[in-house]
Amino acid sequence: MAVNIEKLVIDHLNNDGTLGDYPASFSIPDERPQQFITVERVGGSDGLLFATPLLSVQVWDSSRWNASDAATRLVKPSLLNLVEHDEIGAVDLLSIINNPDPESKQSRYQLSIQVSVRA
């Protein structure tokens, strides 16, 4: 796959004006803000013509309600708009779940998506 799908998704989220309070990155920032987004490839396939990476997009916030609301009201529509990129053929939202961080106990909602990407 020629496209770094994690980078594409992070850039897409960071350029979405509705997500200004939720900076997206590959990992938890050293100085952890109250609300942010992490993007991680967790599986999928890479073929000669196209790839179908599986991504975990985690929305971190100060409360379960805030994380849930941001995940469903802000992040979900933005992720579905990934099809606006020429490289992306389809986006399938597989799940949205409550997934608090076991170490910090910070509230976190996780969206699992599978993206069809032209190789």
N, C-alpha and C positions, 0 to 999 in steps of 0.2 A: 504494500500500500504506500503510495507516494505521499499521501496527505498524512500529517500527524494529527489524528482526529482529536486527541486531547487538547492540543494547542488551538485547533480550529474552534472547538466548543468554548474553550476559555476566552478566546478573543471575541467570539460571538456574544457571549454573556457580558463581557466587560464593555462591549460597544452598544449594548441594549440600554437605552436611556431610562427604562423603567426599573433597572436593577442597580441604580447608582449607589444604594446603601449596602449592596452585597457584592464586594469585589470577589472575582473568581480567580483561582490559582490551582496549581498542581498539588499543593500540600498546605497544611495548616501554617499560617504565618507565624514567625517567631514571636511577634507581639500580637497575640491573638485578639482580634476585635470581637465585639459582641455578636456581630452577624457577618457571615461570609459564605462562600461557596467553594467546594473542592470538586475537582473532576478527575476521575481515574478510570482507565481502561481495565476491565476485569475479565475480559474474554472475547470471544467472537472468532471469526475466520478471516483469513487473508487469501484471496484467490488471485489468479492472473488478470482477470478482467474487473473484478469488484471485490470488496471486502464488506463484512458485516460485523464491525466491532460492537461489543457490549460495553456500555459505560455506566458507571455509578456517579451520579451527580448528587452531592450531599449539601444540603442547605442547613447551615448552623445558625442558631439564634439564641436569645436569652430565655425563651420559654417554648414549651411544646406547641402552644397555639401559634406563636409568631413564626416558628419554623414551618408548621403545617400550612399556615396561611400564605407565606411567601412561596413555598414549594408549589402549591396548587394555583394560586392566583397570579404569580409573577413568573416563576421559573418554568413551569410546565408550558405556558404559551410560547415563551422564548425558545425553548428546546424544539417545539414543534415547528417553529419558523426556521430551523436549520435548513429546511428544504430550499430556502432562498439562495443557498450557496450552490454554485454550479457543480461542485464535486459530490453533493448529497442528492441521492435519488429518493430516499424515504427515511422517515423517522418513526419508529414504533415505541410508544410508551408502554413498558411492560409492567411497571408497578410504582406505587408511591407508598412508602412505609415509614412509620416512626422507628428511628434507629439511634437512640441516644448514645453518645460516646461513652464507652465503658470506663475509660480512664478519668476523664475530666467531669463526667456526668452532664456535659453540656447538651442541650436539646439539639436534635438533628433529625431532619427528614431526608430520606434517600429516594431519589428517582432513578429507576433503571430504564435505560433506553437502548435500543438496538438501531444502528444507523447503517443504511446501505450507501457505500462510498465507491465511487468510480476509482479503479486502481490506475 
